[in-house]
Amino acid sequence: MKLRTALLAATGLAALAIAQPAMAQTPPVTGIYVGAGLGYNILNNQKINGNNAFGTAATKAQFNGGFVGVASVGYGFGNGLRVEVQGDYYSNQANGTTTSETINGWEDKYGVMVNALYDFNNLGIPVVPYLGVGVGYQWANWNNVTLTSYNPAATVHTSSVEGSFAYQGIAGIAYPIPALPGLAVTAEYRFMGMPENRKYSATSVGPNGTNTGQLVAVQEFNNSFLVGLRYNFGVAPPPPPPAPMAAPAPAPARTYLVFFDWDKYDLTDRAKAIIAEAAQNSTKVQTTRIQVNGFTDTSGTPEYNMGLSIRRANSVKAQLITDGVPANIISIEGFGDTHLLVPTGPGVREPQNRRVEIILQ
């Protein structure tokens, strides 16, 4: 019944995975991996039949919860499917029976299983659920097991190993550790069954003396809870974020302003530096024509201002030619006080309006 429940859960998770193809996916296990886990095992009450060593009596042995450890090596196909070979060890101490007999001793199991598992990588959550089934063989060592009966009085002792075919179902989750590519923390539930009867050679001491016979363990079921680690070899670390792109060099300006003192058209040192920059940058952009426009403030008459703006434009043109710009690509024009950079009334000495604009075209 428990195995059937596990298979139904697997079907449900598979349907959920198919229904959500657009969600984020965790990279699947690809290639060789190893895993190991430790945990707690609950061993069911085992029915024990006596044969010669214990007459025809039967009882059920009870066990304390105990230790379980597993180790595996496997291969992931990159599509969620994995296969692995597992080695395991279980240990539980007997602590009584369901009838009037007493029992003590240990059952230590070890075996090999072959498992097939499927990881649900496409659920869009930080953990990866997985389901699996396995088959293999387990050897159960009854280590100094002593069964005492009081009616009739007898003590049966065995210390031997018997094996059985085994099967198991696995349900777990894995949490990949982003800082350590390939490494994941796992948490699992495992149900392992041993369906075959195991016949242990035993010695009985009672009223009829010492006899030899068998103690027969009828089936066995284990419920285990484990935490562990899994490492997938060859997982490349995520690529580093792209280096920030270097900011492109600013494009050379295409318009330059040269300012003049009041009623002057000769160039200051600052004005010459700006004209030199314009001349130099004219070779860096696709310049086919340079327009030089002169302007004045409103402190003079319109006729005087028009002439002053032309003289200022010619002064800038001459400096451009001195700085290496061909004369044939330079055009000048004067606008007087008709295009004010700072609007003012008539007769105002505004420094921002006493200017020449150099436009690279």
VOPA-292205 format. One record per residue (C-alpha): residue number from 1; residue in three letters; x, y, z. Coordinates in nm, 2 decimals, padded with zeros to 4 digits. Example, Ala and Ser with C-alpha at 12.3 -4.5 7.8 and 13.67 -1.06 7.14 Angstrom:
REM residues 2
@resi:1 | resn:ALA | u:01.23 | v:-00.45 | w:00.78
@resi:2 | resn:SER | u:01.37 | v:-00.11 | w:00.71
//
This chain:
REM residues 361
@resi:1 | resn:MET | u:00.00 | v:00.00 | w:00.00
@resi:2 | resn:LYS | u:00.28 | v:00.24 | w:00.09
@resi:3 | resn:LEU | u:00.46 | v:00.17 | w:-00.24
@resi:4 | resn:ARG | u:00.13 | v:00.24 | w:-00.43
@resi:5 | resn:THR | u:00.09 | v:00.57 | w:-00.25
@resi:6 | resn:ALA | u:00.45 | v:00.67 | w:-00.35
@resi:7 | resn:LEU | u:00.38 | v:00.58 | w:-00.71
@resi:8 | resn:LEU | u:00.05 | v:00.79 | w:-00.71
@resi:9 | resn:ALA | u:00.25 | v:01.08 | w:-00.56
@resi:10 | resn:ALA | u:00.51 | v:01.05 | w:-00.84
@resi:11 | resn:THR | u:00.23 | v:01.06 | w:-01.10
@resi:12 | resn:GLY | u:00.08 | v:01.37 | w:-00.95
@resi:13 | resn:LEU | u:00.42 | v:01.55 | w:-00.94
@resi:14 | resn:ALA | u:00.49 | v:01.45 | w:-01.30
@resi:15 | resn:ALA | u:00.16 | v:01.60 | w:-01.41
@resi:16 | resn:LEU | u:00.24 | v:01.92 | w:-01.22
@resi:17 | resn:ALA | u:00.58 | v:01.94 | w:-01.38
@resi:18 | resn:ILE | u:00.43 | v:01.90 | w:-01.73
@resi:19 | resn:ALA | u:00.16 | v:02.16 | w:-01.66
@resi:20 | resn:GLN | u:00.42 | v:02.43 | w:-01.58
@resi:21 | resn:PRO | u:00.68 | v:02.43 | w:-01.86
@resi:22 | resn:ALA | u:00.71 | v:02.81 | w:-01.86
@resi:23 | resn:MET | u:00.84 | v:02.83 | w:-01.50
@resi:24 | resn:ALA | u:01.21 | v:02.87 | w:-01.40
@resi:25 | resn:GLN | u:01.40 | v:02.55 | w:-01.40
@resi:26 | resn:THR | u:01.68 | v:02.42 | w:-01.18
@resi:27 | resn:PRO | u:01.96 | v:02.27 | w:-01.39
@resi:28 | resn:PRO | u:01.92 | v:01.89 | w:-01.39
@resi:29 | resn:VAL | u:02.18 | v:01.64 | w:-01.26
@resi:30 | resn:THR | u:02.41 | v:01.56 | w:-01.56
@resi:31 | resn:GLY | u:02.68 | v:01.30 | w:-01.56
@resi:32 | resn:ILE | u:02.84 | v:01.12 | w:-01.26
@resi:33 | resn:TYR | u:02.74 | v:01.21 | w:-00.91
@resi:34 | resn:VAL | u:02.79 | v:01.07 | w:-00.56
@resi:35 | resn:GLY | u:02.57 | v:01.09 | w:-00.25
@resi:36 | resn:ALA | u:02.55 | v:00.99 | w:00.11
@resi:37 | resn:GLY | u:02.29 | v:01.02 | w:00.39
@resi:38 | resn:LEU | u:02.24 | v:00.94 | w:00.76
@resi:39 | resn:GLY | u:01.92 | v:00.91 | w:00.95
@resi:40 | resn:TYR | u:01.67 | v:00.73 | w:01.16
@resi:41 | resn:ASN | u:01.51 | v:00.39 | w:01.08
@resi:42 | resn:ILE | u:01.19 | v:00.25 | w:01.21
@resi:43 | resn:LEU | u:01.17 | v:-00.13 | w:01.19
@resi:44 | resn:ASN | u:00.83 | v:-00.29 | w:01.20
@resi:45 | resn:ASN | u:00.72 | v:-00.56 | w:01.44
@resi:46 | resn:GLN | u:00.85 | v:-00.88 | w:01.28
@resi:47 | resn:LYS | u:00.66 | v:-01.21 | w:01.30
@resi:48 | resn:ILE | u:00.89 | v:-01.49 | w:01.42
@resi:49 | resn:ASN | u:00.80 | v:-01.86 | w:01.39
@resi:50 | resn:GLY | u:00.98 | v:-02.13 | w:01.58
@resi:51 | resn:ASN | u:01.08 | v:-02.45 | w:01.41
@resi:52 | resn:ASN | u:01.22 | v:-02.72 | w:01.64
@resi:53 | resn:ALA | u:01.42 | v:-02.46 | w:01.83
@resi:54 | resn:PHE | u:01.11 | v:-02.31 | w:01.97
@resi:55 | resn:GLY | u:00.84 | v:-02.57 | w:01.92
@resi:56 | resn:THR | u:00.56 | v:-02.43 | w:01.71
@resi:57 | resn:ALA | u:00.52 | v:-02.10 | w:01.89
@resi:58 | resn:ALA | u:00.50 | v:-01.77 | w:01.71
@resi:59 | resn:THR | u:00.54 | v:-01.41 | w:01.83
@resi:60 | resn:LYS | u:00.62 | v:-01.07 | w:01.70
@resi:61 | resn:ALA | u:00.95 | v:-00.91 | w:01.78
@resi:62 | resn:GLN | u:00.96 | v:-00.53 | w:01.85
@resi:63 | resn:PHE | u:01.25 | v:-00.31 | w:01.78
@resi:64 | resn:ASN | u:01.37 | v:00.03 | w:01.89
@resi:65 | resn:GLY | u:01.43 | v:00.30 | w:01.63
@resi:66 | resn:GLY | u:01.78 | v:00.29 | w:01.50
@resi:67 | resn:PHE | u:02.05 | v:00.41 | w:01.27
@resi:68 | resn:VAL | u:02.05 | v:00.40 | w:00.89
@resi:69 | resn:GLY | u:02.32 | v:00.52 | w:00.65
@resi:70 | resn:VAL | u:02.34 | v:00.51 | w:00.27
@resi:71 | resn:ALA | u:02.60 | v:00.59 | w:00.01
@resi:72 | resn:SER | u:02.55 | v:00.59 | w:-00.37
@resi:73 | resn:VAL | u:02.71 | v:00.66 | w:-00.70
@resi:74 | resn:GLY | u:02.50 | v:00.74 | w:-01.00
@resi:75 | resn:TYR | u:02.46 | v:00.90 | w:-01.34
@resi:76 | resn:GLY | u:02.22 | v:01.18 | w:-01.44
@resi:77 | resn:PHE | u:02.10 | v:01.19 | w:-01.80
@resi:78 | resn:GLY | u:02.03 | v:01.57 | w:-01.80
@resi:79 | resn:ASN | u:01.65 | v:01.53 | w:-01.84
@resi:80 | resn:GLY | u:01.56 | v:01.46 | w:-01.47
@resi:81 | resn:LEU | u:01.62 | v:01.09 | w:-01.49
@resi:82 | resn:ARG | u:01.90 | v:00.93 | w:-01.27
@resi:83 | resn:VAL | u:02.01 | v:00.58 | w:-01.21
@resi:84 | resn:GLU | u:02.24 | v:00.48 | w:-00.92
@resi:85 | resn:VAL | u:02.39 | v:00.19 | w:-00.72
@resi:86 | resn:GLN | u:02.34 | v:00.22 | w:-00.34
@resi:87 | resn:GLY | u:02.51 | v:00.06 | w:-00.05
@resi:88 | resn:ASP | u:02.34 | v:00.08 | w:00.29
@resi:89 | resn:TYR | u:02.35 | v:-00.02 | w:00.66
@resi:90 | resn:TYR | u:02.07 | v:-00.04 | w:00.91
@resi:91 | resn:SER | u:02.09 | v:-00.12 | w:01.29
@resi:92 | resn:ASN | u:01.80 | v:-00.17 | w:01.53
@resi:93 | resn:GLN | u:01.79 | v:-00.32 | w:01.88
@resi:94 | resn:ALA | u:01.52 | v:-00.57 | w:01.98
@resi:95 | resn:ASN | u:01.33 | v:-00.45 | w:02.29
@resi:96 | resn:GLY | u:01.04 | v:-00.70 | w:02.34
@resi:97 | resn:THR | u:00.76 | v:-00.89 | w:02.19
@resi:98 | resn:THR | u:00.38 | v:-00.85 | w:02.14
@resi:99 | resn:THR | u:00.32 | v:-01.16 | w:02.35
@resi:100 | resn:SER | u:00.47 | v:-01.29 | w:02.68
@resi:101 | resn:GLU | u:00.81 | v:-01.37 | w:02.54
@resi:102 | resn:THR | u:01.11 | v:-01.14 | w:02.59
@resi:103 | resn:ILE | u:01.38 | v:-01.07 | w:02.33
@resi:104 | resn:ASN | u:01.71 | v:-00.89 | w:02.32
@resi:105 | resn:GLY | u:01.99 | v:-00.85 | w:02.07
@resi:106 | resn:TRP | u:02.04 | v:-00.66 | w:01.74
@resi:107 | resn:GLU | u:01.94 | v:-00.68 | w:01.38
@resi:108 | resn:ASP | u:02.21 | v:-00.53 | w:01.16
@resi:109 | resn:LYS | u:02.13 | v:-00.51 | w:00.78
@resi:110 | resn:TYR | u:02.35 | v:-00.43 | w:00.49
@resi:111 | resn:GLY | u:02.29 | v:-00.46 | w:00.12
@resi:112 | resn:VAL | u:02.31 | v:-00.33 | w:-00.24
@resi:113 | resn:MET | u:02.02 | v:-00.16 | w:-00.43
@resi:114 | resn:VAL | u:01.98 | v:-00.03 | w:-00.78
@resi:115 | resn:ASN | u:01.76 | v:00.27 | w:-00.80
@resi:116 | resn:ALA | u:01.59 | v:00.48 | w:-01.07
@resi:117 | resn:LEU | u:01.49 | v:00.83 | w:-00.98
@resi:118 | resn:TYR | u:01.33 | v:01.13 | w:-01.14
@resi:119 | resn:ASP | u:01.40 | v:01.49 | w:-01.04
@resi:120 | resn:PHE | u:01.12 | v:01.75 | w:-01.09
@resi:121 | resn:ASN | u:01.34 | v:02.05 | w:-01.20
@resi:122 | resn:ASN | u:01.08 | v:02.26 | w:-01.36
@resi:123 | resn:LEU | u:00.86 | v:02.36 | w:-01.06
@resi:124 | resn:GLY | u:01.01 | v:02.70 | w:-01.02
@resi:125 | resn:ILE | u:01.09 | v:02.66 | w:-00.65
@resi:126 | resn:PRO | u:01.43 | v:02.66 | w:-00.47
@resi:127 | resn:VAL | u:01.42 | v:02.29 | w:-00.40
@resi:128 | resn:VAL | u:01.40 | v:02.00 | w:-00.64
@resi:129 | resn:PRO | u:01.15 | v:01.72 | w:-00.54
@resi:130 | resn:TYR | u:01.24 | v:01.37 | w:-00.66
@resi:131 | resn:LEU | u:01.09 | v:01.02 | w:-00.65
@resi:132 | resn:GLY | u:01.25 | v:00.68 | w:-00.71
@resi:133 | resn:VAL | u:01.22 | v:00.31 | w:-00.68
@resi:134 | resn:GLY | u:01.48 | v:00.04 | w:-00.63
@resi:135 | resn:VAL | u:01.54 | v:-00.33 | w:-00.61
@resi:136 | resn:GLY | u:01.83 | v:-00.52 | w:-00.47
@resi:137 | resn:TYR | u:01.93 | v:-00.76 | w:-00.19
@resi:138 | resn:GLN | u:01.97 | v:-00.72 | w:00.18
@resi:139 | resn:TRP | u:02.15 | v:-00.93 | w:00.44
@resi:140 | resn:ALA | u:02.01 | v:-00.92 | w:00.79
@resi:141 | resn:ASN | u:02.25 | v:-01.02 | w:01.07
@resi:142 | resn:TRP | u:02.07 | v:-01.13 | w:01.39
@resi:143 | resn:ASN | u:02.35 | v:-01.05 | w:01.63
@resi:144 | resn:ASN | u:02.32 | v:-01.23 | w:01.97
@resi:145 | resn:VAL | u:01.94 | v:-01.25 | w:01.95
@resi:146 | resn:THR | u:01.80 | v:-01.43 | w:02.25
@resi:147 | resn:LEU | u:01.43 | v:-01.51 | w:02.27
@resi:148 | resn:THR | u:01.30 | v:-01.64 | w:02.61
@resi:149 | resn:SER | u:00.96 | v:-01.81 | w:02.65
@resi:150 | resn:TYR | u:00.80 | v:-01.89 | w:02.98
@resi:151 | resn:ASN | u:00.53 | v:-02.14 | w:02.88
@resi:152 | resn:PRO | u:00.70 | v:-02.37 | w:02.80
@resi:153 | resn:ALA | u:01.02 | v:-02.23 | w:02.95
@resi:154 | resn:ALA | u:01.29 | v:-02.21 | w:02.69
@resi:155 | resn:THR | u:01.56 | v:-01.98 | w:02.57
@resi:156 | resn:VAL | u:01.64 | v:-01.96 | w:02.20
@resi:157 | resn:HIS | u:01.97 | v:-01.80 | w:02.08
@resi:158 | resn:THR | u:02.09 | v:-01.72 | w:01.73
@resi:159 | resn:SER | u:02.37 | v:-01.52 | w:01.58
@resi:160 | resn:SER | u:02.37 | v:-01.57 | w:01.21
@resi:161 | resn:VAL | u:02.31 | v:-01.39 | w:00.88
@resi:162 | resn:GLU | u:02.03 | v:-01.45 | w:00.63
@resi:163 | resn:GLY | u:01.93 | v:-01.25 | w:00.32
@resi:164 | resn:SER | u:01.63 | v:-01.16 | w:00.12
@resi:165 | resn:PHE | u:01.53 | v:-00.99 | w:-00.21
@resi:166 | resn:ALA | u:01.45 | v:-00.62 | w:-00.13
@resi:167 | resn:TYR | u:01.26 | v:-00.33 | w:-00.29
@resi:168 | resn:GLN | u:01.22 | v:00.03 | w:-00.19
@resi:169 | resn:GLY | u:01.04 | v:00.35 | w:-00.27
@resi:170 | resn:ILE | u:01.21 | v:00.69 | w:-00.23
@resi:171 | resn:ALA | u:01.07 | v:01.04 | w:-00.19
@resi:172 | resn:GLY | u:01.30 | v:01.34 | w:-00.13
@resi:173 | resn:ILE | u:01.39 | v:01.70 | w:-00.20
@resi:174 | resn:ALA | u:01.73 | v:01.84 | w:-00.29
@resi:175 | resn:TYR | u:01.84 | v:02.20 | w:-00.23
@resi:176 | resn:PRO | u:02.13 | v:02.30 | w:-00.46
@resi:177 | resn:ILE | u:02.38 | v:02.53 | w:-00.29
@resi:178 | resn:PRO | u:02.44 | v:02.82 | w:-00.53
@resi:179 | resn:ALA | u:02.78 | v:02.91 | w:-00.39
@resi:180 | resn:LEU | u:02.91 | v:02.55 | w:-00.45
@resi:181 | resn:PRO | u:02.80 | v:02.44 | w:-00.80
@resi:182 | resn:GLY | u:02.72 | v:02.07 | w:-00.81
@resi:183 | resn:LEU | u:02.66 | v:02.03 | w:-00.44
@resi:184 | resn:ALA | u:02.31 | v:01.98 | w:-00.29
@resi:185 | resn:VAL | u:02.16 | v:01.91 | w:00.05
@resi:186 | resn:THR | u:01.90 | v:01.63 | w:00.04
@resi:187 | resn:ALA | u:01.62 | v:01.51 | w:00.27
@resi:188 | resn:GLU | u:01.45 | v:01.18 | w:00.21
@resi:189 | resn:TYR | u:01.19 | v:00.93 | w:00.32
@resi:190 | resn:ARG | u:01.26 | v:00.56 | w:00.22
@resi:191 | resn:PHE | u:01.03 | v:00.26 | w:00.25
@resi:192 | resn:MET | u:01.23 | v:-00.07 | w:00.22
@resi:193 | resn:GLY | u:01.07 | v:-00.41 | w:00.22
@resi:194 | resn:MET | u:01.22 | v:-00.76 | w:00.24
@resi:195 | resn:PRO | u:00.94 | v:-00.99 | w:00.13
@resi:196 | resn:GLU | u:01.11 | v:-01.33 | w:00.17
@resi:197 | resn:ASN | u:01.12 | v:-01.53 | w:00.50
@resi:198 | resn:ARG | u:01.46 | v:-01.56 | w:00.66
@resi:199 | resn:LYS | u:01.55 | v:-01.88 | w:00.84
@resi:200 | resn:TYR | u:01.81 | v:-01.84 | w:01.12
@resi:201 | resn:SER | u:01.99 | v:-02.14 | w:01.27
@resi:202 | resn:ALA | u:01.91 | v:-02.13 | w:01.64
@resi:203 | resn:THR | u:01.98 | v:-02.33 | w:01.96
@resi:204 | resn:SER | u:01.71 | v:-02.38 | w:02.22
@resi:205 | resn:VAL | u:01.77 | v:-02.46 | w:02.58
@resi:206 | resn:GLY | u:01.47 | v:-02.58 | w:02.78
@resi:207 | resn:PRO | u:01.31 | v:-02.87 | w:02.98
@resi:208 | resn:ASN | u:01.39 | v:-03.11 | w:02.70
@resi:209 | resn:GLY | u:01.76 | v:-03.01 | w:02.70
@resi:210 | resn:THR | u:01.94 | v:-02.84 | w:02.42
@resi:211 | resn:ASN | u:01.80 | v:-02.86 | w:02.07
@resi:212 | resn:THR | u:01.88 | v:-02.70 | w:01.73
@resi:213 | resn:GLY | u:01.64 | v:-02.57 | w:01.49
@resi:214 | resn:GLN | u:01.54 | v:-02.24 | w:01.32
@resi:215 | resn:LEU | u:01.39 | v:-01.91 | w:01.39
@resi:216 | resn:VAL | u:01.19 | v:-01.79 | w:01.09
@resi:217 | resn:ALA | u:01.16 | v:-01.41 | w:01.04
@resi:218 | resn:VAL | u:00.85 | v:-01.35 | w:00.83
@resi:219 | resn:GLN | u:00.89 | v:-01.05 | w:00.59
@resi:220 | resn:GLU | u:01.02 | v:-00.71 | w:00.71
@resi:221 | resn:PHE | u:00.94 | v:-00.34 | w:00.65
@resi:222 | resn:ASN | u:01.16 | v:-00.03 | w:00.72
@resi:223 | resn:ASN | u:01.06 | v:00.34 | w:00.72
@resi:224 | resn:SER | u:01.37 | v:00.56 | w:00.71
@resi:225 | resn:PHE | u:01.42 | v:00.94 | w:00.73
@resi:226 | resn:LEU | u:01.76 | v:01.07 | w:00.61
@resi:227 | resn:VAL | u:01.95 | v:01.39 | w:00.55
@resi:228 | resn:GLY | u:02.26 | v:01.40 | w:00.33
@resi:229 | resn:LEU | u:02.47 | v:01.55 | w:00.06
@resi:230 | resn:ARG | u:02.49 | v:01.49 | w:-00.32
@resi:231 | resn:TYR | u:02.77 | v:01.61 | w:-00.54
@resi:232 | resn:ASN | u:02.74 | v:01.62 | w:-00.92
@resi:233 | resn:PHE | u:03.09 | v:01.62 | w:-01.08
@resi:234 | resn:GLY | u:03.18 | v:01.85 | w:-01.36
@resi:235 | resn:VAL | u:02.92 | v:02.13 | w:-01.30
@resi:236 | resn:ALA | u:03.06 | v:02.45 | w:-01.43
@resi:237 | resn:PRO | u:03.02 | v:02.76 | w:-01.21
@resi:238 | resn:PRO | u:02.77 | v:03.02 | w:-01.34
@resi:239 | resn:PRO | u:02.94 | v:03.27 | w:-01.58
@resi:240 | resn:PRO | u:03.04 | v:03.59 | w:-01.41
@resi:241 | resn:PRO | u:02.82 | v:03.89 | w:-01.48
@resi:242 | resn:PRO | u:02.92 | v:04.08 | w:-01.79
@resi:243 | resn:ALA | u:03.17 | v:04.35 | w:-01.73
@resi:244 | resn:PRO | u:03.01 | v:04.69 | w:-01.74
@resi:245 | resn:MET | u:03.06 | v:04.85 | w:-02.07
@resi:246 | resn:ALA | u:03.30 | v:05.14 | w:-02.08
@resi:247 | resn:ALA | u:03.12 | v:05.46 | w:-02.14
@resi:248 | resn:PRO | u:03.17 | v:05.58 | w:-02.49
@resi:249 | resn:ALA | u:03.38 | v:05.89 | w:-02.53
@resi:250 | resn:PRO | u:03.17 | v:06.19 | w:-02.56
@resi:251 | resn:ALA | u:03.12 | v:06.31 | w:-02.92
@resi:252 | resn:PRO | u:03.29 | v:06.64 | w:-03.00
@resi:253 | resn:ALA | u:03.06 | v:06.93 | w:-02.96
@resi:254 | resn:ARG | u:02.92 | v:07.08 | w:-03.29
@resi:255 | resn:THR | u:02.84 | v:07.43 | w:-03.16
@resi:256 | resn:TYR | u:03.09 | v:07.65 | w:-02.98
@resi:257 | resn:LEU | u:03.03 | v:08.00 | w:-02.82
@resi:258 | resn:VAL | u:03.30 | v:08.27 | w:-02.82
@resi:259 | resn:PHE | u:03.23 | v:08.58 | w:-02.60
@resi:260 | resn:PHE | u:03.37 | v:08.93 | w:-02.64
@resi:261 | resn:ASP | u:03.42 | v:09.24 | w:-02.43
@resi:262 | resn:TRP | u:03.19 | v:09.53 | w:-02.47
@resi:263 | resn:ASP | u:03.24 | v:09.70 | w:-02.81
@resi:264 | resn:LYS | u:03.53 | v:09.47 | w:-02.89
@resi:265 | resn:TYR | u:03.60 | v:09.22 | w:-03.16
@resi:266 | resn:ASP | u:03.95 | v:09.11 | w:-03.07
@resi:267 | resn:LEU | u:04.00 | v:08.77 | w:-02.92
@resi:268 | resn:THR | u:04.08 | v:08.69 | w:-02.55
@resi:269 | resn:ASP | u:04.30 | v:08.40 | w:-02.46
@resi:270 | resn:ARG | u:03.99 | v:08.21 | w:-02.35
@resi:271 | resn:ALA | u:03.82 | v:08.28 | w:-02.69
@resi:272 | resn:LYS | u:04.13 | v:08.15 | w:-02.87
@resi:273 | resn:ALA | u:04.13 | v:07.83 | w:-02.67
@resi:274 | resn:ILE | u:03.76 | v:07.76 | w:-02.77
@resi:275 | resn:ILE | u:03.83 | v:07.83 | w:-03.14
@resi:276 | resn:ALA | u:04.13 | v:07.59 | w:-03.13
@resi:277 | resn:GLU | u:03.91 | v:07.32 | w:-02.98
@resi:278 | resn:ALA | u:03.65 | v:07.38 | w:-03.25
@resi:279 | resn:ALA | u:03.92 | v:07.36 | w:-03.52
@resi:280 | resn:GLN | u:04.06 | v:07.04 | w:-03.38
@resi:281 | resn:ASN | u:03.72 | v:06.87 | w:-03.34
@resi:282 | resn:SER | u:03.62 | v:06.97 | w:-03.70
@resi:283 | resn:THR | u:03.86 | v:06.69 | w:-03.81
@resi:284 | resn:LYS | u:03.69 | v:06.43 | w:-03.58
@resi:285 | resn:VAL | u:03.34 | v:06.47 | w:-03.71
@resi:286 | resn:GLN | u:03.21 | v:06.47 | w:-04.06
@resi:287 | resn:THR | u:03.24 | v:06.84 | w:-04.11
@resi:288 | resn:THR | u:03.18 | v:06.97 | w:-04.46
@resi:289 | resn:ARG | u:03.10 | v:07.33 | w:-04.36
@resi:290 | resn:ILE | u:03.16 | v:07.56 | w:-04.07
@resi:291 | resn:GLN | u:02.91 | v:07.84 | w:-04.01
@resi:292 | resn:VAL | u:03.04 | v:08.14 | w:-03.80
@resi:293 | resn:ASN | u:02.76 | v:08.38 | w:-03.68
@resi:294 | resn:GLY | u:02.83 | v:08.71 | w:-03.50
@resi:295 | resn:PHE | u:02.60 | v:08.89 | w:-03.25
@resi:296 | resn:THR | u:02.60 | v:09.19 | w:-03.02
@resi:297 | resn:ASP | u:02.41 | v:09.33 | w:-02.73
@resi:298 | resn:THR | u:02.16 | v:09.62 | w:-02.76
@resi:299 | resn:SER | u:02.39 | v:09.89 | w:-02.63
@resi:300 | resn:GLY | u:02.46 | v:10.04 | w:-02.98
@resi:301 | resn:THR | u:02.25 | v:10.15 | w:-03.28
@resi:302 | resn:PRO | u:02.12 | v:09.87 | w:-03.50
@resi:303 | resn:GLU | u:02.35 | v:09.98 | w:-03.79
@resi:304 | resn:TYR | u:02.66 | v:09.99 | w:-03.56
@resi:305 | resn:ASN | u:02.57 | v:09.66 | w:-03.40
@resi:306 | resn:MET | u:02.54 | v:09.49 | w:-03.74
@resi:307 | resn:GLY | u:02.89 | v:09.59 | w:-03.84
@resi:308 | resn:LEU | u:03.03 | v:09.49 | w:-03.51
@resi:309 | resn:SER | u:02.88 | v:09.14 | w:-03.53
@resi:310 | resn:ILE | u:03.04 | v:09.10 | w:-03.88
@resi:311 | resn:ARG | u:03.38 | v:09.21 | w:-03.75
@resi:312 | resn:ARG | u:03.35 | v:08.96 | w:-03.46
@resi:313 | resn:ALA | u:03.26 | v:08.68 | w:-03.71
@resi:314 | resn:ASN | u:03.56 | v:08.77 | w:-03.93
@resi:315 | resn:SER | u:03.79 | v:08.77 | w:-03.63
@resi:316 | resn:VAL | u:03.68 | v:08.42 | w:-03.54
@resi:317 | resn:LYS | u:03.72 | v:08.30 | w:-03.90
@resi:318 | resn:ALA | u:04.07 | v:08.43 | w:-03.92
@resi:319 | resn:GLN | u:04.17 | v:08.24 | w:-03.61
@resi:320 | resn:LEU | u:04.01 | v:07.92 | w:-03.74
@resi:321 | resn:ILE | u:04.22 | v:07.95 | w:-04.06
@resi:322 | resn:THR | u:04.53 | v:08.01 | w:-03.84
@resi:323 | resn:ASP | u:04.44 | v:07.69 | w:-03.65
@resi:324 | resn:GLY | u:04.43 | v:07.49 | w:-03.98
@resi:325 | resn:VAL | u:04.07 | v:07.50 | w:-04.10
@resi:326 | resn:PRO | u:04.05 | v:07.55 | w:-04.48
@resi:327 | resn:ALA | u:03.90 | v:07.89 | w:-04.56
@resi:328 | resn:ASN | u:03.67 | v:07.75 | w:-04.83
@resi:329 | resn:ILE | u:03.45 | v:07.56 | w:-04.58
@resi:330 | resn:ILE | u:03.40 | v:07.87 | w:-04.35
@resi:331 | resn:SER | u:03.09 | v:08.09 | w:-04.40
@resi:332 | resn:ILE | u:03.03 | v:08.40 | w:-04.19
@resi:333 | resn:GLU | u:02.72 | v:08.60 | w:-04.12
@resi:334 | resn:GLY | u:02.63 | v:08.89 | w:-03.88
@resi:335 | resn:PHE | u:02.30 | v:08.93 | w:-03.70
@resi:336 | resn:GLY | u:02.37 | v:09.24 | w:-03.49
@resi:337 | resn:ASP | u:02.13 | v:09.26 | w:-03.20
@resi:338 | resn:THR | u:01.85 | v:09.07 | w:-03.37
@resi:339 | resn:HIS | u:01.91 | v:08.72 | w:-03.20
@resi:340 | resn:LEU | u:01.96 | v:08.78 | w:-02.84
@resi:341 | resn:LEU | u:02.07 | v:08.49 | w:-02.62
@resi:342 | resn:VAL | u:01.94 | v:08.68 | w:-02.31
@resi:343 | resn:PRO | u:01.63 | v:08.89 | w:-02.40
@resi:344 | resn:THR | u:01.68 | v:09.25 | w:-02.29
@resi:345 | resn:GLY | u:01.55 | v:09.59 | w:-02.36
@resi:346 | resn:PRO | u:01.74 | v:09.85 | w:-02.58
@resi:347 | resn:GLY | u:02.07 | v:09.99 | w:-02.45
@resi:348 | resn:VAL | u:02.16 | v:09.70 | w:-02.22
@resi:349 | resn:ARG | u:02.52 | v:09.58 | w:-02.20
@resi:350 | resn:GLU | u:02.45 | v:09.20 | w:-02.16
@resi:351 | resn:PRO | u:02.78 | v:08.99 | w:-02.18
@resi:352 | resn:GLN | u:02.60 | v:08.68 | w:-02.30
@resi:353 | resn:ASN | u:02.47 | v:08.86 | w:-02.61
@resi:354 | resn:ARG | u:02.82 | v:08.97 | w:-02.72
@resi:355 | resn:ARG | u:02.91 | v:08.64 | w:-02.89
@resi:356 | resn:VAL | u:03.00 | v:08.44 | w:-03.20
@resi:357 | resn:GLU | u:02.86 | v:08.10 | w:-03.26
@resi:358 | resn:ILE | u:03.08 | v:07.84 | w:-03.44
@resi:359 | resn:ILE | u:02.86 | v:07.56 | w:-03.59
@resi:360 | resn:LEU | u:03.02 | v:07.25 | w:-03.73
@resi:361 | resn:GLN | u:02.80 | v:07.11 | w:-04.01
//
